[in-house]
Amino acid sequence: MSYFKDLINKGDTSKMIALTDIFDAYFTELEVEDSEAYWEVMTDIYELIIGEHFDEECVLYAVSEMVNEDGTIGGHWTIEETADVLSSAGLPYDPFDWHYVLNMVYSDYSLLIGSDTAKYIAFAKAWLDDKDAPKGKAYKYWRMLKG
């Protein structure tokens, strides 16, 4: 066991909270000095805590980077709009993964699909329901695109 793990195992909850303050300061400095290393560590931490799905902050970032076929940048639909579709259709998907996929389908295929929202929904459902796909497909796809 490393010295770091040994120290962590000796701590109590209040010390773990204080430890997050130390790491926050360290990560803030690391982000400036070595952005690539910072994002590698933050991705590992994110996936440990959240898993291989989007949370609200991550999906907003991912969608904001989309370069759409219609010449726009960012999401076509808001989280509220995609959540309404999810709820009204009774779909079983993670709401933030759904938000990413529905916007991704628009981003990549709007010139083919046009303005038919039902087709975007059907495409997004088919994409998420792919029997060969691993759990967390939407998040993993985005991570693959990020390199």
N, C-alpha and C positions, 0 to 999 in steps of 0.2 A: 504494500500500500504506500502511496506517495505521502510525503509530509503534508501536502495540502489536504488530502482526504482524511488523514489522521486528525488534523486540526478541526476540520468540519465535523467529524464524528464526535468531537468533544464539546461542540457548541449546543446552545439551547435556542429556542425560537427567537428570542429577543436579539441574540447575537447574529442569527441568520438575517434578520432585518437590517442590522447594522452592516453586515457583510454586503448586502445589496447596494448600500450607499458607497462603499469602497469600490465595488465593481462598476457602478454607474460612473464614477469619476474616471476610473481606468478606461472604460469603454468610450467615454466622451473624448478622451485624449487619443485613444487608438483610432477612432474614426477619422480624426484629423491627420494623424501620422501615417496610417496604413489602412485605407478604406477597404481594400480587398480582404485583409485579415479580419477587420472589424465585421464585415458582412458574413464571412465564413463562420465566425463564432456566433454572431447573432442568429444566423440561420439554424445552427445546431441547437441553440437555446430555444428558439421559436418552435422548432419541430418537437423538441422534448416536452414543451409545455402545452402547445396547441395541437400538435399532431400534424398530419399531412392534409390539412384543410386550411382555408383562408379564415382569418378573423376580419373584422371590419376595416381596421387600418391597413392591413396587408392587401386586401382586395381593392380598396380605393387606390392604393399605390399601383397595383398591377394593372388595373383598368385605365388609370390615368396615362399610362405609357402606350396604350394601344394606338397604332397608326392605322386609321380606318381606310378602307378602299374608297370611300366617298370623299376623301381628302380631309376629313376632320380628325382630331386627336382626342382620345379619351372615350369615356363611356357614352353610349347612346341613351341608355336608361339609367335612372337613379336606383339606389338600393331600395328605396320605398316602392318604386314601380315594379322592380323584379320580385320583391317580396309579395306584393299584391298578386302577381301572376301565380307565384308559387302557392300562396294561400288559397286563392280562388279555385285553382285547378286541383288542389289537394295533393300536390306532388311531394314525394318523400325526400327531397334533396336538401343538403346543407344550404341555408339561404345565401351564404357568401360564395360558396362554390357555384351555385346557380347564377348569382349575379355575374360572376366572372365569365361563365360559359355563355350565357345569353348575350353578353356584350362582345365576347370573342367571336361568336357566330356572326353578329352584326358586322364587326370589324373586318372579318375576313371574307364574308360572302354577301355583303349588302348589294353589290353590283349584280349578283345572280338572283338573289331573293327579292330585291325591291322593297316595297313597303308593307308586305304581308306579314304582320306580326305573328300570326298563327304558324307560319312556316318557320320562323325563327324559333318559336317555342318547340315545335316538333323536332327540328334539327338538334336543338340543345338537349332535349330529352333523349334522342337517339344516341347522341355523343356520350352522355353520362351513363346510359344504360348498356353500353358496349360490354358484352359478356366476356370479352378477352381482357378488359381493362382492369388494372389494379385498383384497390381502394385508394381514395385520394387522387384520382386521375386528374382533376382540374388543377389542383395545387402542383402535382408532380409535372404536369405539362408546362405550367408557367415556369417552374424552376428549371426545366430543361431548356426552355427558350432563353432564360436569363444566363444560362451557361454555367 
